[in-house]
Amino acid sequence: MTAEQKEPRRVIQLNVDDLVEVELEEDDDFLKVRETLTRIGVSSRKEKTLFQSCHILHKKGRYYIVHFKELFALDGKPTNINDNDIARRNTITNLLAEWGLVSLTDSQKTNEPTVSLNQIKIIAHRDKSDWDLQAKYNIGKRIN
């Protein structure tokens, strides 16, 4: 069993102030960021499967980079989000900013905690057909 499996799931309260807000330069940047995030996450050791860590959330004209476990919390569902999940979200958000895909509205929010890049797998666009890209949360789709 991994540490993540042992950690109990609980309902936590999140609001927009807890999320990392970003700004986009142009309208089509949303789709670019959304597609890029499908190629960043945690890979399985046995197969070429990548589990997407973060999503871009559009809410009332504002944009946020959120870990999929934060989305569960926003839905009022139990989650086992931990400091490593937040650190991974911060690192991914910082990478998006470095690449010029987003601007951080509050750069202090993603300073710490962060993870080293060896804890995150980034699949090049040209290689994405070689991988099974999996999302553990689907925004806008209800799955029972």
C-alpha positions in Angstrom: 0.0 0.0 0.0 1.2 3.5 -0.8 1.0 6.4 1.6 -1.7 7.9 -0.5 -3.9 4.8 -0.2 -3.5 4.8 3.6 -4.5 8.4 4.1 -8.1 8.7 5.0 -10.5 10.6 2.7 -12.4 13.4 4.4 -14.6 16.2 3.3 -12.8 19.5 3.5 -14.0 23.1 3.0 -12.4 25.0 0.1 -13.3 28.4 -1.3 -11.9 30.4 -4.2 -9.4 32.1 -1.9 -7.7 28.8 -1.4 -7.2 28.3 -5.1 -4.4 29.5 -7.3 -5.7 32.1 -9.7 -4.1 32.7 -13.0 -4.6 35.1 -15.9 -4.6 34.3 -19.6 -3.2 36.6 -22.3 -5.6 35.5 -25.1 -8.9 33.7 -25.4 -7.5 30.6 -27.0 -4.9 30.2 -24.2 -7.5 28.4 -22.1 -7.5 25.5 -24.6 -3.7 25.5 -24.8 -3.4 25.3 -21.0 -6.1 22.6 -20.8 -4.4 20.5 -23.4 -0.9 21.0 -21.8 -2.2 19.9 -18.4 -3.4 16.6 -19.9 0.3 15.8 -20.5 1.6 16.7 -17.0 1.2 14.4 -14.0 2.2 11.2 -12.4 3.2 8.2 -14.5 2.7 4.6 -13.7 5.9 2.6 -13.5 4.7 -0.4 -15.4 2.8 1.0 -18.3 2.9 4.2 -20.4 0.0 5.7 -18.4 0.0 9.3 -17.2 -2.4 10.4 -14.5 -3.2 14.1 -15.0 -2.5 16.1 -11.8 -4.1 19.5 -12.5 -6.9 21.1 -14.4 -7.7 24.7 -15.4 -11.0 25.8 -13.9 -13.0 28.7 -15.3 -15.4 30.2 -12.8 -17.2 33.5 -13.1 -14.7 35.0 -15.6 -11.7 33.9 -13.5 -9.2 31.1 -14.1 -7.6 28.7 -11.5 -5.1 25.9 -11.7 -6.4 23.2 -9.4 -5.3 19.8 -8.3 -7.9 17.2 -9.2 -8.3 16.5 -5.4 -9.2 20.1 -4.9 -12.0 19.6 -7.4 -13.4 16.8 -5.4 -13.3 19.0 -2.3 -15.1 21.8 -4.2 -17.8 19.2 -5.1 -18.2 18.4 -1.4 -16.8 14.9 -2.0 -14.3 13.2 0.4 -10.6 13.7 -0.6 -7.2 12.7 0.7 -5.4 15.8 -0.6 -2.1 16.3 1.1 0.9 18.7 1.1 2.6 16.8 -1.7 -0.5 17.3 -3.9 -0.4 21.0 -3.2 3.3 21.1 -3.9 2.8 19.3 -7.2 0.0 21.8 -8.1 2.3 24.7 -7.3 5.2 23.3 -9.3 3.0 22.7 -12.3 1.5 26.2 -12.1 5.0 27.7 -11.9 6.0 25.8 -15.0 2.9 27.1 -16.9 4.0 30.6 -15.9 7.6 30.0 -16.9 6.4 28.8 -20.3 4.3 31.9 -20.8 1.0 30.1 -20.8 -0.4 31.8 -17.7 0.4 34.8 -15.4 0.1 34.3 -11.7 -2.2 36.8 -9.9 -0.3 36.1 -6.6 3.1 34.5 -7.1 3.5 34.1 -3.3 0.8 31.4 -3.4 3.0 29.0 -5.4 6.4 29.7 -3.8 6.0 26.9 -1.3 5.6 24.0 -1.1 7.0 22.7 -4.4 8.4 19.4 -5.6 11.4 18.6 -7.7 10.7 18.0 -11.4 11.6 14.3 -11.0 8.2 13.9 -9.2 6.3 15.2 -12.3 6.2 13.6 -15.7 5.8 15.9 -18.7 4.9 14.3 -22.0 6.0 16.1 -25.1 3.1 16.9 -27.5 4.7 14.8 -30.2 4.8 11.8 -27.9 1.3 12.0 -26.5 0.0 9.3 -28.8 2.4 6.8 -27.3 0.8 7.3 -23.8 -2.5 6.5 -22.2 -3.5 9.9 -20.7 -5.9 9.5 -17.8 -7.8 12.2 -15.9 -9.1 11.3 -12.4 -11.6 14.1 -12.6 -13.7 15.3 -15.6 -14.8 18.9 -15.4 -18.4 19.4 -16.6 -19.1 15.6 -16.9 -21.2 13.8 -14.3 -20.0 10.3 -13.6 -22.0 8.2 -11.1 
